Amino acid sequence: MMNFNIRGENIKVTPAMREYTEKKVSKLERYFDTPPNSDVHVNMKVYNDQQMIEVTIPMPNLLLRAEEEHQDMYAAIDLVVEKLERQIRKHKTKVNRKFRQEGSVKYMFRDELNPTTTSVAEAEVDEDELQVVKTKRFTFKPMDVEEAILQMDMLGHSFFVFSNAVSGSTGVVYRRKDGKYGLIEQD
């Protein structure tokens, strides 16, 4: 059973929005042998005329999380549920492949899904999504964090890997959704 915790930032969550969200997200239960007993955290936001929704469903051995934005909140809800379904299908494929290799049985997913929810072509695409299609090799020029951010912006990338001239370790700077920057450092 899914326990919904729905809240809004800069938006009043109407009973109709709450009902629509619960109805759509609850459809994910059909992917499981027994409906998961978990909390569903839904955060609806409005910023600059964009409607955003984040859904997090923590479960044992699996964390489902997706976010979407659209000019219409109901469309954003539909899109975020599609993302969650893709995550479940991808995880199910991975789990089934792992257990086939180990000669064991799967633990939580249904064998048969409604034929309208997944096609053979989609299943093949999901498996292909994990393949590396391009490899790049390059030498790191030692630089400080500020220079790495400038390089990233100059290249128009959303992240940049560099050798930190101060600490000597490898680091990654990235642009966050709020427009600010983040840094990932090696321990």
Protein Blocks (a to p, Z undefined) as FASTA:
>chain_A
ZZdddddehiacdfklmmmmmmmmmmmmmmpmbacddddddddddeehiacdddddddeh
iacddddddfblklmmmmmmmmmmmmmmmmmmmmmmmmmmnopacfkbcfbdcfklpcfk
lmmmmmmmmpcfbdcddddddddfklmmmmmmmnopabdcdddfknopacdddddfkopa
cddddZZ
